[in-house]
Amino acid sequence: MKKSLLALAVLGAFAGAAQAQSSVTIYGIVDTGVVYTSKAVNTATGNTGSKFSLNSGIIQGSRIGFKGVEDLGGGLSAVFNLETGFNNDNGALNGQDAGSTNLFRRKSVVGLAGGFGSVLVGRQTDFADTISAYTSVNDFGGVTGAVGHNLDRLEGTRTNNSISYTTANLSGFTGNLIYGFGETAGQTSAGQSFGIGGKYDNGPLGLGINYYQSKQGATPSDTSLITATSSTTGAAQAGNSALKSLNIVASYQFGPARVYGNYSRVKQDLNTTSPATVAAATLGSANKVDVYELGTAYSLSPSLKLLGAVTHSRADFNSSAKGKLTQISLGTDYWLSKRTDLYAFVANVRATNMTNTGVFGDATGSATVGNPSDSQTAVAVGIRHKF
């Protein structure tokens, strides 16, 4: 009996030690709000009018994730992170790639971490997602996505079949490299992607830069190139550069006010045909887009912030045709606790010589220059809870 008790005690000690050396965390975000949109197009009638809706993921996409770490000894750890997105308004999975039913679409990585930094393999965002903390994405999230940040990757675009290396913090500097495999036999460059980025934090100052380039292929690693016709497009343009994106961002904390500015240039070399009409001209169809932004977040108290940003995008369409989008975003964010906040935003986006795809993806349907529907206003009031 005593031997049995001793054996159980030893086994319990080993189990406790093993558990202490590894951990798994379940986390998530539920973000939902009521949205009013002016001049939204009714796809059934072609007319425009006011729209009320309940939207999921206004600031941050609603998600649930699992992350873990195991101490391997000698300062080395095994790490993993699985994260899926969902629409809280209807419970559906969110943001699937065309023709895909992938579960952990937001992140699916495993790797090693230590004093050297970390190496991760799987589906992940490039470093533009990290330095977006110095932009309006930090405060407004998806509110400023359609005016430029969805295209310039600051909203977080995934790379499939990728391997990344992030350095440890070196006196405030952190660097990153990422490479995505195209996985096409006999064509190494088809569908491949790569990026390099870095950031520097020094007290109130934050700086960041990132460059990302991807090539078309039948199975492009850059998920922004995955469309319903990717197999046709990929076969015809395999190995050709499809997207080049450069981000330069800066942020500084002046007492209660954080001010920031950023610039992005995106080139889409395969967009060689000019849109036939103004209605067909969008950021996605442009050959070159420059995105400029200035903004601020002012803390009235530890719990209450006032937010403002101006985002301006200039698009070239392979001819004399040029278009512009300008959005003014204002908001307030009030934290009820460390995990729960209430927010209210108003944004107006105006289009010139191109279609207005709307603040939340509700296009105005304008087809001619000077149409009053080229301007749209959206108001969102919601709640976000983190667990």
N, C-alpha and C positions, 0 to 999 in steps of 0.2 A: 504494500500500500504506500509506504514511504517512498519507494523507488518510483512508483507511478506518479506521485505528487511531484517528485523532483524532476522527472522527465517532462511533465506538463509545464512546470515552472521554467525550465530551460527553453522549451519550445515557445513559450509565451514571450520570453525575453528576446529570442531571435525574431519572432514575428513583430514585436514592438520596435526593434532596431530597424528591420526592413521597412516598416511603415514610416518610421521617422526619416528615412533616407529618400523616400519618394512621396509624391502627392499628386492628386488630381483635383482640379477645380472646375466646377460648373458655374458658368456666368451667362449674362445676357442683358439685352436692352429691349424694352417695349416702348415704342414711341408712336403716338397716334394723335391726330388733331382734326378739327373741323376746318374745312377750307372753302372760301368763297373765291371764285374766279370770274372776272368780267370778260365779255366778248370771247367766250370759248365756243368753238365750232361744234355744231351738232352733226355728227357724221351721217346721220340718216337723212336730214333735210338740207344740209349744206349751209344752214343759217347759223348765225352766232347769237349768243345770249348769256345771261348770268348762269353760273353753275355752282351748286353746293354739293360737297362731298365729304366723306370721312376718309382721310388718307393715313396710311401707315408709313412710318419712317420719314418724317418731315425733316428733322435734323439728322438723325442717325437711323440707318436701317434697322428695323426690329430683327433680333437675332438671338440665338442660343449657341453656346460654345462649350467646348471641353478642352482644357489645357493641363498638361502634366509635366513633371520634371522628376528625374531619378538621378540621385547622386551616384556617380560611377567611381568616385574616389579621385584623389590627385587634382582636385579642382575641375574635373570634367563631369558634365551632366548630359543625360539624354533628355530631349524635350520633344513635345508634340503639341499641336494645336489644330482642332477641328471646329469649324464654325459654319453654321447654316443660317440663311436668312428666311424670314417669313413675313407675310402681310397680316398684321394684327387685325385689320378690318374684316378679313374673310378667312383667315387661317391657312391660306395657301402658301406654298413655297414661293420665294421671291427671286426674281431676276435670273431665270434659267437661260443658259446659252441656247441658241436656236437649235431645235431638234434634240435637246438634251433633257435628261431628268436627273441631273447630278444633285446629290443631297448636300454635301458640304461645299457649296459653291463659293462661299465667302472666303474660306481658308481651309486648306488641308495639307499640313506640313509635318515633317518629322526631321530631327537632326540632332546635332551636338552643339553644346555651348560651354564656354570656359573663359579663361583669362585672355584668350586670343580673340574672343567675340563669339559669333555663332554662324553655323552653316545649316541651312534649311533646304529641304527638297520637297517638291509637291506643287500645289496650286497656291499662289500668293500674289500680293501686290508689289509693285516696284517702289522705289524710295520716294516717289512723288507723293504717295499716300502718307508717308511719315512727315515730310516737311509741310504738308497741308495744315499742320497745327499752327503755322505762322500766317494763315490766310483766312478768308471769310468762311472757309469750310469748317473751321474750329467752332464758330459761333452760329452760323446759319445752315450749315450742312447742305442738304439737297436744295435749299431755296436758291442758291446761286449756281446750281449744276448746269441748267440748260443754257445759261448765258455764256458758258465757256469752260467751266471746271469739269464737266463730264468728258469733254474732248481732250483737255490738256492733262488728264489723268489725276488731277488733284483730288477728285472725288473717290479715287481708289479703283483702278482697273486691274483685273487679275491676269496673271501669266500662268498658263498651264505647263506641265512638264518642265518645271524650272528648278534651278539651283541658285541659291543666293548666299553671299557672305557679307556679314555686317561686323565691322570692327568693334572692339570694346571702346568705351569712352576714353579718348586720349586728350586730356586737358581741355575738355569741352568739345572736341571734334569727334564726329562719328562718320565713318564712310561705309559705302555699300556697293556691291557688284551683284548683278543678276543676269542669268542666261537662261533662255527658254529653248528647248529642243523642238524642231519642226517635225521630227520623226517620219521623214520621207526617205524611202530607200533610194540610194543613188543621188540624192540632192540634199546635201548637208545644209545649204543655205535656205532651202524652201521652208517657209513657216517659222524660221528661227527668230529670236529676239534677244536683245541685250540692253543693259542699262548700267549707268554709273552715277552715283550721287553722294552727297555729303551734307552735313549740317554742323553748325558751330553755335554752342550756347555759352554765353558769358554773362552771368547776372541778368540784367534786364534785356540784353541783346540776343536775338536769335536770327541766324542766317542759314539759308539753305539753297542748294542747287542740285538739279537732276537732269540727266539726259537719257532718253529712251528711244530705241529704234526697233522696228519690227518689219518682217518681210512676209509677203503673201505666200500661201501654200495651201495644199488640200486640207492640211490639219494645222492651221496657224496656232502657235503658242500664245500669241497676243489675243485675248478674248474679244477685244474691240474689232477684230477682223472676222470674227465668226458670225456669219449671217446665213440666211436660208439658202443663199446661192454660193456659199463659200467653196463648195467643191468645184463648181464651174469656174468661178473667178480665180480660185487658187490654182487650178490646173493651167489656166491661160497665163497667169502672171507669176507662177511659182519662182521664188528666189528674188523677185524684184522688191525693192523697198516700198512699203505701203504707208508707214507712219514714222515721222521723226518729231519728237517732242522735247523742248527745252523749258525748264522752269527755273526762275530765279526769284527767291522770296526773302523778305526781311521783316522783322518785328521788333518793337522796342517798347518797354514798359516805362511810361512817365507817371510815376505815382499811381493814382487810381486809373489811369488811362493807358490802354495798350493800343498802339497805332501800328499799322502794317501796310506794306505795299508789295505787289508782286507783278511779274511779267512772264508770260508764256508765249512761245512760238510753236505752232504745230504745222507741219507740212505733210500733206497726203498726196504723194507723188503719182498715185494711180488714178486720181481724179482729174482726168485730162479733158473731159467734156464739159463745156459750159452749160449751165441749166437753161432750158428753153424759155422758161418764164420766171418771173420773180417768185411765184409760189413754189417753184421747184428748188430755189436757192436756199440752202440751209447750211449750218456749220459743217454738218457731216458730208456735204457735197463740195465743199470748198477745197481748193488746192493749197491755200495757205491761210492761217488764222493767227492773228496777234491778239492776245488777251492782256488787258491792263486792269489793275485793281488798286484802290485805296480804301482803307477802312479803319474803324476804331471800335473798341469795347471799353466802356467807362463804368467802373464799379461805384455805384452810389452807396453801397454797403457790401459787406461780405456775401450777402445773399442776393442782391439785386444788381443787374447789369443793364445798361442801355447800349444798343448795338447799331452800327451803321456801316454801310459799304456802298461803293460805286464800282461797278464792273462794266468794262467796255471791250467789245470784241470787234475786230475789223477782219473781214473775210474777202479773199481774192478768188475769182472763179475762172482762171485761165483765159481771161480776155479783159476787155476794158470794164467788164461788170465787176462791181465791188459792192459789198453790203456791210451794214453795221448793226450791232445790237448793243443797247445801253440799258443797264438795270440799276435802279436805286433801291436798296434794301434797308429797311429800318426795323428795329425790334427791341424787345425787352425779355429778359430771362430771369425768373425768380426761383431760387432754390428753397424748397420747403425743408429739405434735409440734404445729406451728402449724396443720397441716391435718387431723389425725386425732385423734379423741377417743373414749373409751369412756364409757358412761353407764348408770345404773341408777335407775329411778324406781318409787315405789309411790304410788298414789293411791286414796283412798276417797271416793266420791260418794254422798250420801244425799238422797233425794227425800221431800218431804212434800206430800201432796195433789196430786200430779202424777206422770206417768210418769217413770221414770229411763231416759234414753236411753243411759246408760253412758259410761265414760271414753273408749273408742275406738269408740263407735257401736254397741256390742252391748247392746241394750236388755234390761232385766231381765224385761220382760213382766208386771210387776205391774199388776193391774187394780183393786185395792182399797186403801183407806187402811190403813196398818198392816201390810201384807204384808211379811214379812222381806226379800223381794227388792227392797224400796225402797232397800236399801243394796248397793253393789257395790264390790269392790276389784280393782284391776288392777296388775300388776307388769310392767315392761318393762326388758329389758337389751339394749343394742345398741351399734352402732358407727356413727360418722359420718365421712365423708371429704370434704374440699373440694378442688377442683382448679381 
